[in-house]
Amino acid sequence: MVGCAAIDAVLDEGLVCHVGFLMGGRPLIVVAPYARDGGRILIPAADALGRAAEAGEVCVTISLLDGLVLARSAIHHTVNYRVVTLRGRPERVTGMAEKLRALRLLTDRLSPGRWDTARAPNEREVDEAGLLAVSTAGARLDVRSGPPAEAPEDRHSPVWAGIVPLTLARGPLITHDPIQSRRRSSV
């Protein structure tokens, strides 16, 4: 079994999760930001995801793409990845203090220190915020790493083979100016 430290490392590096559940007998997957809070992850639950708490068990997946694995033969191309999968019944986060704490964790996960610089949510916003918690107990880690697996006859081909490393990087800031946005939309 993979150690908890490896699972926590993936949970701490990822920024979004995919939450799968059944709604009306049909499978649905919703993408959402999340934050780790000890032995659970916190997920904002708007719209369909808000109903996931009543849907029963959910499957939450956090995927990190580490590289493109290019072989000499196209059939052997793949990717290197780390994926944590959680299964369980989500619990609603309730109470003003617990919701504020969860909102702070989620905000600072997306942009460290942002909670202290952005406008704090008012009481109505906190009350209306849907938040779910899913336990990380029983989490599973799947990893694919390393070079391409190639057929022996391809090993002497002059075609390049190897790994194209991928990382998530923050780009330059793009300022949102609501005044300029209104001017452009009225032209």
Buried (B, 14 or more C-beta within 10 A) or exposed (E): EEEBEBBBBBBEEBEEBBBBBEBEEEEBEBEBBBBBBEEBBBBBBEEBBBBBBEBEEBBBBBBBEBBBBBBBBEEBEBBBBBBBBBBBEBEBBEEEEBBBBBBBBBBBBEEEEEBEEEEEBEEEEBEEBBBBBBBBEEBEBEBEEEEBEBEEEBEEEEEEBEBEEBEEEEEEEEEEEEEEEEEEEEE
